[in-house]
Amino acid sequence: MRTGRDAIRERVGDAVIWDNHACMPLRPDDNSFLPQLERVHDAGVDTITLNVGFGDQGVEEHVRMLGAIRTWLGERAGRYLLASAARDITAAKAAGKLAVCFDIEGMNALGGQLSMIELYYDLGVRWMLVAYNLANIAGGGCMEEDGGLTRFGRDAVAVMNRVGMVPCGTHTGYRTARELIDASSTPVIFSHSNPRAMWDHPRNIPDTLMTACAERGGVIGINGIGIFLGRNDARITTFADHVEYALALVGEDHVGIALDYVFDDQEVAAFAAANPAMFPSEAGYGAGMAMIAPWQMDEIVEELAKRGIGSATFAKLLGGNHLRIAGEIWR
């Protein structure tokens, strides 16, 4: 039986496969995990969005990570392409390269300076969320009481709209996320958020936010973290249940995949232990969190095909919807 890229191509042909969120170790002096991107590409993924910082981390941490990964990719230009425009995604695929872009989880990365948005964009950051679990200068997080999008947050969204960076409501409080959708002149994404109707976790989002996102042209990316799928349940069948629910609720034009795979699980366990307010153990955070890996993409495709997902829907779900957002918003 074929696996990996060959198995996927039998089902979906030349569709772009885009995993819109993955987490390499946030250590700029450690590139030992980056070669695993080759395994991701071999598994059939054409484009991956790598996180370069989250939560309380500030300007220095984000810029150092961007510098480190950009240099590593540039030294391997025969295998990787840093995507600047939507056309780079299809060009990389045609050339047999893995396209890479970046994301930022939370506006603490701006250091209170709106001009950082355009700099980050120029360095390859293509989406940024407002707040990571806890409130910051821009808005509320999903793990505490939410005061809504702040004046700074609204100004930041306006700059993002101008420069072509996609606003994201994942990890953000429900009120802030709803106000983000209303404030943005472009579609907003929930880059890696699962339906709360399927599993009652505060990191998941209600139907009202999913439909509001879709009505404005946005995309909800389903993630593969076990504590957001079920009781630390990272089975492919459970992931497929979430995908099916989202497709039924908002339609095939508004659902994508963003597995949120953490390449160094020891690092995420250490972050959780050191930051209990951001990662409360009662919400399932900590050591032993189960995850679906990008190299399981063929298993995802096979399971969804068993459930009757056809090639046209696959083309949108696996990457076409992310590609549409890039074409509409990236400058």
Contacts in CASP RR format, 6 or more apart in sequence:
PFRMAT RR
TARGET T0000
AUTHOR 0000-0000-0000
METHOD contacts of the structure
MODEL  1
MRTGRDAIRERVGDAVIWDNHACMPLRPDDNSFLPQLERVHDAGVDTITL
NVGFGDQGVEEHVRMLGAIRTWLGERAGRYLLASAARDITAAKAAGKLAV
CFDIEGMNALGGQLSMIELYYDLGVRWMLVAYNLANIAGGGCMEEDGGLT
RFGRDAVAVMNRVGMVPCGTHTGYRTARELIDASSTPVIFSHSNPRAMWD
HPRNIPDTLMTACAERGGVIGINGIGIFLGRNDARITTFADHVEYALALV
GEDHVGIALDYVFDDQEVAAFAAANPAMFPSEAGYGAGMAMIAPWQMDEI
VEELAKRGIGSATFAKLLGGNHLRIAGEIWR
1 7 0 8 1.000
2 10 0 8 1.000
3 298 0 8 1.000
4 42 0 8 1.000
4 43 0 8 1.000
4 44 0 8 1.000
4 295 0 8 1.000
4 297 0 8 1.000
4 298 0 8 1.000
5 42 0 8 1.000
5 43 0 8 1.000
5 44 0 8 1.000
5 298 0 8 1.000
7 298 0 8 1.000
7 301 0 8 1.000
7 302 0 8 1.000
8 17 0 8 1.000
8 44 0 8 1.000
8 297 0 8 1.000
8 298 0 8 1.000
8 301 0 8 1.000
11 301 0 8 1.000
11 302 0 8 1.000
11 305 0 8 1.000
11 311 0 8 1.000
11 314 0 8 1.000
12 301 0 8 1.000
12 311 0 8 1.000
12 314 0 8 1.000
12 315 0 8 1.000
12 318 0 8 1.000
13 311 0 8 1.000
14 93 0 8 1.000
15 311 0 8 1.000
15 314 0 8 1.000
15 315 0 8 1.000
15 318 0 8 1.000
15 319 0 8 1.000
15 320 0 8 1.000
16 46 0 8 1.000
16 47 0 8 1.000
16 89 0 8 1.000
16 90 0 8 1.000
16 93 0 8 1.000
16 315 0 8 1.000
16 318 0 8 1.000
16 319 0 8 1.000
16 320 0 8 1.000
16 322 0 8 1.000
16 323 0 8 1.000
17 44 0 8 1.000
17 45 0 8 1.000
17 46 0 8 1.000
17 47 0 8 1.000
17 297 0 8 1.000
17 318 0 8 1.000
17 319 0 8 1.000
18 45 0 8 1.000
18 46 0 8 1.000
18 47 0 8 1.000
18 48 0 8 1.000
18 49 0 8 1.000
18 89 0 8 1.000
18 257 0 8 1.000
18 318 0 8 1.000
18 319 0 8 1.000
18 320 0 8 1.000
18 322 0 8 1.000
18 323 0 8 1.000
19 40 0 8 1.000
19 45 0 8 1.000
19 47 0 8 1.000
19 48 0 8 1.000
19 49 0 8 1.000
19 257 0 8 1.000
19 258 0 8 1.000
19 259 0 8 1.000
19 261 0 8 1.000
19 294 0 8 1.000
19 297 0 8 1.000
20 49 0 8 1.000
20 103 0 8 1.000
20 127 0 8 1.000
20 189 0 8 1.000
20 191 0 8 1.000
20 192 0 8 1.000
20 221 0 8 1.000
20 256 0 8 1.000
20 257 0 8 1.000
20 258 0 8 1.000
20 322 0 8 1.000
21 49 0 8 1.000
21 51 0 8 1.000
21 103 0 8 1.000
21 191 0 8 1.000
21 192 0 8 1.000
21 223 0 8 1.000
21 258 0 8 1.000
21 259 0 8 1.000
21 260 0 8 1.000
22 40 0 8 1.000
22 48 0 8 1.000
22 49 0 8 1.000
22 50 0 8 1.000
22 51 0 8 1.000
22 259 0 8 1.000
22 260 0 8 1.000
22 261 0 8 1.000
22 263 0 8 1.000
22 294 0 8 1.000
23 50 0 8 1.000
23 51 0 8 1.000
23 260 0 8 1.000
23 261 0 8 1.000
23 262 0 8 1.000
23 263 0 8 1.000
23 268 0 8 1.000
24 33 0 8 1.000
24 34 0 8 1.000
24 50 0 8 1.000
24 51 0 8 1.000
24 69 0 8 1.000
24 263 0 8 1.000
24 264 0 8 1.000
25 33 0 8 1.000
25 263 0 8 1.000
25 264 0 8 1.000
25 267 0 8 1.000
26 51 0 8 1.000
26 52 0 8 1.000
26 53 0 8 1.000
26 54 0 8 1.000
26 57 0 8 1.000
26 61 0 8 1.000
26 65 0 8 1.000
26 267 0 8 1.000
27 267 0 8 1.000
28 64 0 8 1.000
28 65 0 8 1.000
28 67 0 8 1.000
28 68 0 8 1.000
29 68 0 8 1.000
31 68 0 8 1.000
31 72 0 8 1.000
33 263 0 8 1.000
33 264 0 8 1.000
34 69 0 8 1.000
34 72 0 8 1.000
36 263 0 8 1.000
37 48 0 8 1.000
37 80 0 8 1.000
37 98 0 8 1.000
37 100 0 8 1.000
38 79 0 8 1.000
38 98 0 8 1.000
39 295 0 8 1.000
40 48 0 8 1.000
40 98 0 8 1.000
40 294 0 8 1.000
40 295 0 8 1.000
41 79 0 8 1.000
41 97 0 8 1.000
41 98 0 8 1.000
42 295 0 8 1.000
43 294 0 8 1.000
43 295 0 8 1.000
43 296 0 8 1.000
43 297 0 8 1.000
43 298 0 8 1.000
44 297 0 8 1.000
44 298 0 8 1.000
45 98 0 8 1.000
45 294 0 8 1.000
45 297 0 8 1.000
46 89 0 8 1.000
46 92 0 8 1.000
46 93 0 8 1.000
46 98 0 8 1.000
46 99 0 8 1.000
47 83 0 8 1.000
47 89 0 8 1.000
47 92 0 8 1.000
47 93 0 8 1.000
47 98 0 8 1.000
47 99 0 8 1.000
47 100 0 8 1.000
47 101 0 8 1.000
47 319 0 8 1.000
47 322 0 8 1.000
48 98 0 8 1.000
48 99 0 8 1.000
48 100 0 8 1.000
48 294 0 8 1.000
49 100 0 8 1.000
49 101 0 8 1.000
49 102 0 8 1.000
49 103 0 8 1.000
49 126 0 8 1.000
49 127 0 8 1.000
49 191 0 8 1.000
49 258 0 8 1.000
50 69 0 8 1.000
50 100 0 8 1.000
50 101 0 8 1.000
50 102 0 8 1.000
50 103 0 8 1.000
51 102 0 8 1.000
51 103 0 8 1.000
51 104 0 8 1.000
51 105 0 8 1.000
52 62 0 8 1.000
52 65 0 8 1.000
52 66 0 8 1.000
52 69 0 8 1.000
52 102 0 8 1.000
52 103 0 8 1.000
52 104 0 8 1.000
52 125 0 8 1.000
53 61 0 8 1.000
53 62 0 8 1.000
53 65 0 8 1.000
53 104 0 8 1.000
53 105 0 8 1.000
53 109 0 8 1.000
54 104 0 8 1.000
54 105 0 8 1.000
54 106 0 8 1.000
54 132 0 8 1.000
55 105 0 8 1.000
55 106 0 8 1.000
55 108 0 8 1.000
55 131 0 8 1.000
55 132 0 8 1.000
55 133 0 8 1.000
55 134 0 8 1.000
55 136 0 8 1.000
55 278 0 8 1.000
56 108 0 8 1.000
56 275 0 8 1.000
56 278 0 8 1.000
57 108 0 8 1.000
57 109 0 8 1.000
58 108 0 8 1.000
58 109 0 8 1.000
58 111 0 8 1.000
59 109 0 8 1.000
59 110 0 8 1.000
59 111 0 8 1.000
59 113 0 8 1.000
59 116 0 8 1.000
62 104 0 8 1.000
62 109 0 8 1.000
62 120 0 8 1.000
63 123 0 8 1.000
66 102 0 8 1.000
66 120 0 8 1.000
66 123 0 8 1.000
66 124 0 8 1.000
66 125 0 8 1.000
67 123 0 8 1.000
69 100 0 8 1.000
69 102 0 8 1.000
70 82 0 8 1.000
70 123 0 8 1.000
70 124 0 8 1.000
73 80 0 8 1.000
73 82 0 8 1.000
73 100 0 8 1.000
74 80 0 8 1.000
74 82 0 8 1.000
78 97 0 8 1.000
79 97 0 8 1.000
79 98 0 8 1.000
80 97 0 8 1.000
80 98 0 8 1.000
80 99 0 8 1.000
80 100 0 8 1.000
81 88 0 8 1.000
81 91 0 8 1.000
81 92 0 8 1.000
81 95 0 8 1.000
81 97 0 8 1.000
81 98 0 8 1.000
81 99 0 8 1.000
81 100 0 8 1.000
82 88 0 8 1.000
82 99 0 8 1.000
82 100 0 8 1.000
82 101 0 8 1.000
82 124 0 8 1.000
83 89 0 8 1.000
83 92 0 8 1.000
83 99 0 8 1.000
83 100 0 8 1.000
83 101 0 8 1.000
83 124 0 8 1.000
83 126 0 8 1.000
84 124 0 8 1.000
84 330 0 8 1.000
85 326 0 8 1.000
85 327 0 8 1.000
85 330 0 8 1.000
86 323 0 8 1.000
86 326 0 8 1.000
86 327 0 8 1.000
86 330 0 8 1.000
88 99 0 8 1.000
89 99 0 8 1.000
89 323 0 8 1.000
89 326 0 8 1.000
90 323 0 8 1.000
92 98 0 8 1.000
92 99 0 8 1.000
93 99 0 8 1.000
101 124 0 8 1.000
101 125 0 8 1.000
101 126 0 8 1.000
102 123 0 8 1.000
102 124 0 8 1.000
102 125 0 8 1.000
102 126 0 8 1.000
103 125 0 8 1.000
103 126 0 8 1.000
103 127 0 8 1.000
103 128 0 8 1.000
103 129 0 8 1.000
103 168 0 8 1.000
103 191 0 8 1.000
104 120 0 8 1.000
104 125 0 8 1.000
104 127 0 8 1.000
104 128 0 8 1.000
104 129 0 8 1.000
105 128 0 8 1.000
105 129 0 8 1.000
105 132 0 8 1.000
105 170 0 8 1.000
105 171 0 8 1.000
106 128 0 8 1.000
106 129 0 8 1.000
106 130 0 8 1.000
106 131 0 8 1.000
106 132 0 8 1.000
106 136 0 8 1.000
106 138 0 8 1.000
106 171 0 8 1.000
107 128 0 8 1.000
107 129 0 8 1.000
107 130 0 8 1.000
107 131 0 8 1.000
107 136 0 8 1.000
107 137 0 8 1.000
107 138 0 8 1.000
107 139 0 8 1.000
107 152 0 8 1.000
107 153 0 8 1.000
107 156 0 8 1.000
108 132 0 8 1.000
108 136 0 8 1.000
108 137 0 8 1.000
109 116 0 8 1.000
109 120 0 8 1.000
109 128 0 8 1.000
110 116 0 8 1.000
110 117 0 8 1.000
110 137 0 8 1.000
110 138 0 8 1.000
110 156 0 8 1.000
111 137 0 8 1.000
112 137 0 8 1.000
112 152 0 8 1.000
114 152 0 8 1.000
114 155 0 8 1.000
114 156 0 8 1.000
114 159 0 8 1.000
117 128 0 8 1.000
117 156 0 8 1.000
117 159 0 8 1.000
117 160 0 8 1.000
117 163 0 8 1.000
117 165 0 8 1.000
118 159 0 8 1.000
118 163 0 8 1.000
120 128 0 8 1.000
120 165 0 8 1.000
121 163 0 8 1.000
121 164 0 8 1.000
121 165 0 8 1.000
121 331 0 8 1.000
125 165 0 8 1.000
126 165 0 8 1.000
126 166 0 8 1.000
126 326 0 8 1.000
126 330 0 8 1.000
127 165 0 8 1.000
127 166 0 8 1.000
127 167 0 8 1.000
127 168 0 8 1.000
127 189 0 8 1.000
127 191 0 8 1.000
128 160 0 8 1.000
128 165 0 8 1.000
128 166 0 8 1.000
128 167 0 8 1.000
128 168 0 8 1.000
129 167 0 8 1.000
129 168 0 8 1.000
129 169 0 8 1.000
129 170 0 8 1.000
129 171 0 8 1.000
129 172 0 8 1.000
129 191 0 8 1.000
130 136 0 8 1.000
130 138 0 8 1.000
130 139 0 8 1.000
130 140 0 8 1.000
130 141 0 8 1.000
130 149 0 8 1.000
130 153 0 8 1.000
130 156 0 8 1.000
130 167 0 8 1.000
130 168 0 8 1.000
130 169 0 8 1.000
130 172 0 8 1.000
130 176 0 8 1.000
130 177 0 8 1.000
130 180 0 8 1.000
131 138 0 8 1.000
131 139 0 8 1.000
131 140 0 8 1.000
131 141 0 8 1.000
131 171 0 8 1.000
131 172 0 8 1.000
131 173 0 8 1.000
131 176 0 8 1.000
132 141 0 8 1.000
132 171 0 8 1.000
132 278 0 8 1.000
133 141 0 8 1.000
133 142 0 8 1.000
133 143 0 8 1.000
133 144 0 8 1.000
133 171 0 8 1.000
133 203 0 8 1.000
133 278 0 8 1.000
133 279 0 8 1.000
134 140 0 8 1.000
134 141 0 8 1.000
134 143 0 8 1.000
134 144 0 8 1.000
134 277 0 8 1.000
134 278 0 8 1.000
135 141 0 8 1.000
135 144 0 8 1.000
135 146 0 8 1.000
135 147 0 8 1.000
137 150 0 8 1.000
137 152 0 8 1.000
137 153 0 8 1.000
138 149 0 8 1.000
138 150 0 8 1.000
138 152 0 8 1.000
138 153 0 8 1.000
138 156 0 8 1.000
139 146 0 8 1.000
139 147 0 8 1.000
139 148 0 8 1.000
139 149 0 8 1.000
139 150 0 8 1.000
139 153 0 8 1.000
139 172 0 8 1.000
139 173 0 8 1.000
139 176 0 8 1.000
140 146 0 8 1.000
140 147 0 8 1.000
140 148 0 8 1.000
140 149 0 8 1.000
140 172 0 8 1.000
140 173 0 8 1.000
140 175 0 8 1.000
140 176 0 8 1.000
141 171 0 8 1.000
141 172 0 8 1.000
141 173 0 8 1.000
141 176 0 8 1.000
142 171 0 8 1.000
142 172 0 8 1.000
142 173 0 8 1.000
142 174 0 8 1.000
142 202 0 8 1.000
142 203 0 8 1.000
143 202 0 8 1.000
143 203 0 8 1.000
143 277 0 8 1.000
143 278 0 8 1.000
143 280 0 8 1.000
143 283 0 8 1.000
144 277 0 8 1.000
146 173 0 8 1.000
146 174 0 8 1.000
146 175 0 8 1.000
146 176 0 8 1.000
147 175 0 8 1.000
147 176 0 8 1.000
148 173 0 8 1.000
148 175 0 8 1.000
148 176 0 8 1.000
148 179 0 8 1.000
149 157 0 8 1.000
149 175 0 8 1.000
149 176 0 8 1.000
149 179 0 8 1.000
149 180 0 8 1.000
149 183 0 8 1.000
154 183 0 8 1.000
157 167 0 8 1.000
157 180 0 8 1.000
157 183 0 8 1.000
157 184 0 8 1.000
158 183 0 8 1.000
158 185 0 8 1.000
160 166 0 8 1.000
160 167 0 8 1.000
160 184 0 8 1.000
161 167 0 8 1.000
161 184 0 8 1.000
161 185 0 8 1.000
161 186 0 8 1.000
163 331 0 8 1.000
164 186 0 8 1.000
164 329 0 8 1.000
164 330 0 8 1.000
164 331 0 8 1.000
165 329 0 8 1.000
166 186 0 8 1.000
166 187 0 8 1.000
166 188 0 8 1.000
166 189 0 8 1.000
166 325 0 8 1.000
166 326 0 8 1.000
166 329 0 8 1.000
166 330 0 8 1.000
167 180 0 8 1.000
167 184 0 8 1.000
167 186 0 8 1.000
167 188 0 8 1.000
167 189 0 8 1.000
168 188 0 8 1.000
168 189 0 8 1.000
168 190 0 8 1.000
168 191 0 8 1.000
169 176 0 8 1.000
169 177 0 8 1.000
169 180 0 8 1.000
169 188 0 8 1.000
169 189 0 8 1.000
169 190 0 8 1.000
169 191 0 8 1.000
169 193 0 8 1.000
170 189 0 8 1.000
170 190 0 8 1.000
170 191 0 8 1.000
170 192 0 8 1.000
170 193 0 8 1.000
171 203 0 8 1.000
172 180 0 8 1.000
174 205 0 8 1.000
174 206 0 8 1.000
174 209 0 8 1.000
177 188 0 8 1.000
177 190 0 8 1.000
177 205 0 8 1.000
177 209 0 8 1.000
178 208 0 8 1.000
178 209 0 8 1.000
178 212 0 8 1.000
180 188 0 8 1.000
181 188 0 8 1.000
181 209 0 8 1.000
181 212 0 8 1.000
181 213 0 8 1.000
181 216 0 8 1.000
184 216 0 8 1.000
186 328 0 8 1.000
186 329 0 8 1.000
187 213 0 8 1.000
187 216 0 8 1.000
187 217 0 8 1.000
187 218 0 8 1.000
187 219 0 8 1.000
187 325 0 8 1.000
187 328 0 8 1.000
187 329 0 8 1.000
188 213 0 8 1.000
188 216 0 8 1.000
188 218 0 8 1.000
189 213 0 8 1.000
189 218 0 8 1.000
189 219 0 8 1.000
189 220 0 8 1.000
189 221 0 8 1.000
189 325 0 8 1.000
190 205 0 8 1.000
190 209 0 8 1.000
190 210 0 8 1.000
190 213 0 8 1.000
190 219 0 8 1.000
190 220 0 8 1.000
190 221 0 8 1.000
191 221 0 8 1.000
191 258 0 8 1.000
192 221 0 8 1.000
192 222 0 8 1.000
192 223 0 8 1.000
192 258 0 8 1.000
192 259 0 8 1.000
192 260 0 8 1.000
193 203 0 8 1.000
193 204 0 8 1.000
193 205 0 8 1.000
193 220 0 8 1.000
193 221 0 8 1.000
193 222 0 8 1.000
193 223 0 8 1.000
194 201 0 8 1.000
194 203 0 8 1.000
194 204 0 8 1.000
194 205 0 8 1.000
194 222 0 8 1.000
194 223 0 8 1.000
194 224 0 8 1.000
194 228 0 8 1.000
194 229 0 8 1.000
194 242 0 8 1.000
195 204 0 8 1.000
195 205 0 8 1.000
195 207 0 8 1.000
195 210 0 8 1.000
195 242 0 8 1.000
195 245 0 8 1.000
195 246 0 8 1.000
195 249 0 8 1.000
196 204 0 8 1.000
196 205 0 8 1.000
196 206 0 8 1.000
196 207 0 8 1.000
197 206 0 8 1.000
197 207 0 8 1.000
197 245 0 8 1.000
198 204 0 8 1.000
198 229 0 8 1.000
198 230 0 8 1.000
198 241 0 8 1.000
198 242 0 8 1.000
198 245 0 8 1.000
199 228 0 8 1.000
199 229 0 8 1.000
199 230 0 8 1.000
199 242 0 8 1.000
201 227 0 8 1.000
201 228 0 8 1.000
201 230 0 8 1.000
201 283 0 8 1.000
202 283 0 8 1.000
203 227 0 8 1.000
203 228 0 8 1.000
203 283 0 8 1.000
204 228 0 8 1.000
205 220 0 8 1.000
207 249 0 8 1.000
210 220 0 8 1.000
210 246 0 8 1.000
210 249 0 8 1.000
210 250 0 8 1.000
211 249 0 8 1.000
211 250 0 8 1.000
213 219 0 8 1.000
213 220 0 8 1.000
213 250 0 8 1.000
213 254 0 8 1.000
214 220 0 8 1.000
214 250 0 8 1.000
214 251 0 8 1.000
214 253 0 8 1.000
214 254 0 8 1.000
217 253 0 8 1.000
217 254 0 8 1.000
218 254 0 8 1.000
218 325 0 8 1.000
219 254 0 8 1.000
219 255 0 8 1.000
219 256 0 8 1.000
219 321 0 8 1.000
219 322 0 8 1.000
219 324 0 8 1.000
219 325 0 8 1.000
220 246 0 8 1.000
220 250 0 8 1.000
220 254 0 8 1.000
220 255 0 8 1.000
220 256 0 8 1.000
221 246 0 8 1.000
221 255 0 8 1.000
221 256 0 8 1.000
221 257 0 8 1.000
221 258 0 8 1.000
222 239 0 8 1.000
222 242 0 8 1.000
222 243 0 8 1.000
222 246 0 8 1.000
222 255 0 8 1.000
222 256 0 8 1.000
222 257 0 8 1.000
222 258 0 8 1.000
223 229 0 8 1.000
223 258 0 8 1.000
223 259 0 8 1.000
223 260 0 8 1.000
224 234 0 8 1.000
224 239 0 8 1.000
224 259 0 8 1.000
224 260 0 8 1.000
224 261 0 8 1.000
224 291 0 8 1.000
224 292 0 8 1.000
225 234 0 8 1.000
225 260 0 8 1.000
225 289 0 8 1.000
225 290 0 8 1.000
225 291 0 8 1.000
225 292 0 8 1.000
226 232 0 8 1.000
226 233 0 8 1.000
226 234 0 8 1.000
226 238 0 8 1.000
226 289 0 8 1.000
226 290 0 8 1.000
226 291 0 8 1.000
226 292 0 8 1.000
227 283 0 8 1.000
227 284 0 8 1.000
227 285 0 8 1.000
227 289 0 8 1.000
227 290 0 8 1.000
229 235 0 8 1.000
229 238 0 8 1.000
229 239 0 8 1.000
229 242 0 8 1.000
230 238 0 8 1.000
232 284 0 8 1.000
232 288 0 8 1.000
232 289 0 8 1.000
232 290 0 8 1.000
233 290 0 8 1.000
234 290 0 8 1.000
234 291 0 8 1.000
234 292 0 8 1.000
236 292 0 8 1.000
236 296 0 8 1.000
236 299 0 8 1.000
236 300 0 8 1.000
236 303 0 8 1.000
237 303 0 8 1.000
239 292 0 8 1.000
239 300 0 8 1.000
239 303 0 8 1.000
240 300 0 8 1.000
240 303 0 8 1.000
240 304 0 8 1.000
240 307 0 8 1.000
243 255 0 8 1.000
243 257 0 8 1.000
243 304 0 8 1.000
243 317 0 8 1.000
244 304 0 8 1.000
244 307 0 8 1.000
246 254 0 8 1.000
246 255 0 8 1.000
247 255 0 8 1.000
247 313 0 8 1.000
247 317 0 8 1.000
252 312 0 8 1.000
252 313 0 8 1.000
252 316 0 8 1.000
252 317 0 8 1.000
253 316 0 8 1.000
253 321 0 8 1.000
253 324 0 8 1.000
254 321 0 8 1.000
255 316 0 8 1.000
255 317 0 8 1.000
255 321 0 8 1.000
256 316 0 8 1.000
256 317 0 8 1.000
256 318 0 8 1.000
256 319 0 8 1.000
256 321 0 8 1.000
256 322 0 8 1.000
257 300 0 8 1.000
257 317 0 8 1.000
257 318 0 8 1.000
257 319 0 8 1.000
259 291 0 8 1.000
259 292 0 8 1.000
259 293 0 8 1.000
259 294 0 8 1.000
260 291 0 8 1.000
261 291 0 8 1.000
261 292 0 8 1.000
261 293 0 8 1.000
261 294 0 8 1.000
262 268 0 8 1.000
262 291 0 8 1.000
265 287 0 8 1.000
265 288 0 8 1.000
265 289 0 8 1.000
265 291 0 8 1.000
268 286 0 8 1.000
268 289 0 8 1.000
269 286 0 8 1.000
269 287 0 8 1.000
269 288 0 8 1.000
269 289 0 8 1.000
271 278 0 8 1.000
271 279 0 8 1.000
272 278 0 8 1.000
272 279 0 8 1.000
272 281 0 8 1.000
272 285 0 8 1.000
272 286 0 8 1.000
272 287 0 8 1.000
273 286 0 8 1.000
273 287 0 8 1.000
279 285 0 8 1.000
279 286 0 8 1.000
292 300 0 8 1.000
297 318 0 8 1.000
301 314 0 8 1.000
301 318 0 8 1.000
304 314 0 8 1.000
304 317 0 8 1.000
305 314 0 8 1.000
309 317 0 8 1.000
END
